[in-house]
Amino acid sequence: MSATRRIKSSFAAGELAPELYGRTDLRAFENGARRLRNVVIQPTGGVTRRPGLRHIATLPGPARLIPFEFNTEQAYLLALTHNRLQVFKDDAEVASFATPWTTAMLPQLAFTQNADTLLVFHPDHAPQRLTRSSHVAWSLTDFGFARPPFHLFVPGVALIPSGPTGDISIAASAPVFQPGHAGAELRIEGRAVRVTAVLGAQQLLAEVLSQPLLSTAQTQAWDEAAFSWARGWPVCGGFHQSRLVLGGSRDLPNRLWLSRTGDLANFDPGTGLDDEAIEFALMSDQVNAIRGVFSGRHLQVFTSGAEWMVSGDPLTPSSIQLNRQTRIGSRVDRMVPPVDVDGSTVFAARSGRSVTEFAYTDVADAYQANDLALVARHIVRDPVSMAYDGAERLLHLVMADGSLGTLTLYRAEQVIAWTRQETQGAFRAVAEADGRIYTVVERGGTHRLERFDAALGLDAALTGTAAEPQDEWSGLEHLEGRQAGILADGAPRAEATVAAGRVTLDPPATSVQAGLPFTHVIEPLPPQLSLGLGAGAAPLRLVSATFRVLETPALSVDLGRGLQPVPFRRLDTTLLDAAPPPFTGDVTLRALGWRRDAMTPLWRVEGNLPLPLTLLSVTTDTRMTT
């Protein structure tokens, strides 16, 4: 009989996909885990129970979250719902007003911000300009193009204007006009007219703008505004080198427009001077519908089939260069804006099974794409929303199934660790604003705005204090009829049913935290897998396990006989209602029984007490028959 001592000192590889259980040669097996639920990985390799979620507001329906940050003292969160926008600052709603976007349009919204102005794009709606005047004063207006870009959509069709100036009628040689052309601009031999009414597919009324038409003869030398209700509107936008960059439209999905330098609404290419507008199409051997533009070291363009670099310092009509870098592709069914992570750009791949890091390398003078979800395919499934917490170095991805994948990313320390977050309900959106992570959670058919709060151990939670102990605590209408977890004066209490928006405690308390419990799970890979032993290996016996924890008040462990609370110290029965003191150090537990299933882990940490937990390492002593 042989004895083995193994020390698991790091979880820096995160939760591994079952498809990798046969790859015992991977380094990830040393630092990986079988299940990591409702925990996050520390850069040092330890595991910490995730923060709880603070209830902020109940939303009218499905929502899209957009951060708006003007400076350190003027940071807001925008929640867009059906034809409504709510502005939140410091967890309080400060403004609310009507918008043109329906619930069906929310997934395809794109946005970009410059100073105190936010531009919002949708391929089926004119771009909107959101402007902040004060905390409570906001306005939403059409962006308005001073000089729009133009494009020839229907070559070979001739127009006949009825006159050179004023209000005229225009006839076409073929049916090309649509009702959506009303209000759009046309150029006839370089002279602009604005459509005032569409009389039919071959006739319209128009107003000649600044310069008279050169002729009233039939001509094919005409084009129309690239953006209109007939042709669609920009898909996405961004700011780069003092230019507004517009990417794609409904009818021109692979085209890129850059405004004049410093004149963000002017897209007139003029004569090609250095500061004038630029326009070009992404031409290649595959589909390149533009899905995002990102201003980094270079202007980065993300399309449905590839990723491109637009270079030129500065960008001018004569110096601009366009080069395809990688062929991953971005999502087309919804807009998931890329995020910057330490100088690299992270985006959700079109496949829905990976999150890709688009990073520039000086040696190759090019961008490379690295799959960050290679060992966690089971966690990354159909991402619908993404946000990066720079303070904690955590990348959060909301999945279509309502789960939340969290990636701890420290390249220098070789920490790329995924965990999965779950709640009583479904995560639907996530955003970072003012250094905080906000999320939309669907619970019981309603949508709630909540944010992660390190001071909480429950979800959808609220806190309260009183000068004197009290037994009734109200303000919990959002948890009506639910079993709420309770933390009173720092000590866990039995769950209580919320009735009439309140809970009753016995004995009373001066401080209370009430919300929905969630369960954390930490489960290692089976030892036979990490040792390279198969299902036919000899039976294995766990003799003991030593858990090293940090500032942890409570711990429950399963060593094969069910979950058991760990006795950090002898309990004083007179202090059962007092807050348990945190414990730092080692605790050793003895185990019994032999393990014959190669897929069964030796231990499991699990619990739903709303108390902090940090597991640093686990040392196991085992014996195997020979």
Phi, psi and omega in degrees: 000127182255144179250143182223136172244127180234137179246118174262102186256002182205144173243029190292352176263353177071197180279129182264147178288146179302334180296344182262003183296343177267355183260067181289352178281347182287143176295334181301335181294328178294322187248009182265179180216160178278317179219132174223100184243132177056039174224165173232154181266131175280154179299337178277356176106348179284172181240132181234137174300135184294158174294157173281180182245126178271132177287128179253309183196157170266125185266159181293339182177197177307143188224156171244131182257135180227126175281148177222111183230113180269316171205185186297338181257357183230070179244135186224163171240129179255128177247112180262123175237192183299110178055029181213146174229127177246135181252127180242138174222129181052043176070010179239141177284126182248345180200156178202135180201169185282150177225166180271359187268129178271172178302320181295336182273342187303318183298334184260008178289138173235159185208159173206151185236142173222114182057235184262022181236132177246130175256133181240132185240148170207136185298342181251012180215146179300142179302143181246145179250117177257123184237136178257126175259326175203183181304323187249358183248111181227150178222145179236119183223165173297141179298310177075119179265120175298315173220105183283159171286156181238159180206145177270102183275327186231079179295151177090355179263134181259149175243147177233105177280149182276344181194170184271340185219170174069209178275125185228169170249152181228128177251145180245151181280353179210158180288103183233347185271147178233159177305329180291351177286345179301127181090350181276162177259143170240156172239122178248112184053040176086357180255135189271140171227153177246129181288127179256334178200145176254115183272339181178182183292343182236011181209141177210165174254145184212164177242124177287131184274227195297322185243139177298153175293149182287332184201158174254010179282160177299137182211146173260001180274074179213156174211178184225164180303137181295333181243129177192172177294339178278324186254353181096173186235170182303141178281320184205171181201167178193172179246134180209125179050049177064022175239148170271123181254125178248130183246116173067163172208177183299316183264349177230069190291340185251020186253147181236134179236135175238127183290175172294150180298123178076357179235084195290345181256006184251113181244028178279118181291345177056229181253012177086023176292163188302326184265005183272169187294156182232143179214136175198166179250148175274106184252126178200189183272013179214168181294136181224059174289120186290131182240352179184147172235141186220130180267109177231222175302323171232173171283119182255135181239123180254125182239178181291343183233349185196172177239137188236153173245127176253114185244165183142125184228095359277171176286120176224162178304333182266337185258348187294137177229143184236125181222130175285136184253306183224168183235064179263306181091147180248164183297144179247343183278345177200162181265117174240093186301137175297156178232152178271129177231101178055043177089348174258156181253125181253130181222156178277124183288155182299330182296338184077006182242006181211157172240126192246138176261119181259102190236140179273137177242126181294325183297313181272350184052045182202170178263145176236152181249123180244129181280112181278350183248023186301321184260008182223046180299331183287340179272317182272099179224106175061065179295141180239347180201148185213144177207150181241128177264099184293329181292318181263355182058047181238129175258121183253132177234124174272131180260160181297334180279001177095359177272169180232119175267134181238127180247121170271120189234108173229097185296314184300324181268004180058042176252110174227090192234124179259141169226167182239132179252137179227156180214171177283082186145209183218132172288137182237335180200158179213149179203152175254129179215128178056038179075009180241150179257116178255151179216150171261125181240130176267119180229121177058036178084359177244156181251129184242144170265122181224162176222150178292134182222116183297343180277355184248151176240010181229162178261157183051037192266154170227156179237158178206152177226157179215151180293324179240150178304136177223153185260340180250130179232124186250187180088016183251035182300330181289351177247018185307128177081357182265158173276113184261138170283148185231134169237109185247123182052036177084357182248137177295140175241169176296148179298148181230145178277132179278121179229131182056032176075018183216162174234155180244131182249147174215110006281168179296167181214159179264343176219139185220142168237125182230136180183195182265129180292152170223153187253129174264146179223130174232116185223123183281172172290147177302139184297328180298327179290311183293334177273356180079018181265143183267191183293340181270011181294158180295155179303148183239139179240129173275118180276310180203161177222133179246122182254124176258119185238163181229122176048051184244115181284331185211146182211132176238133187228143174248116178253022179113353180237024181095165182291134177226136176292141181274125179277090178300324181201167178292130182278138173269113186297346178278354183242027183296332181265005179270156179296129180290133181288147178290150182238135174235127180146199182252145173224129184251133180240138177271151181230159179229155172098157179255147179251125179248348179269117183293344183263005181266121177293157181285331184210164177209130173260128183208145177178160179234012176295136183282056182232153181293153178211131174224116179257120184267317182200163177223127177249126182242138172251123183231160174229143181228136177289145181244000000 
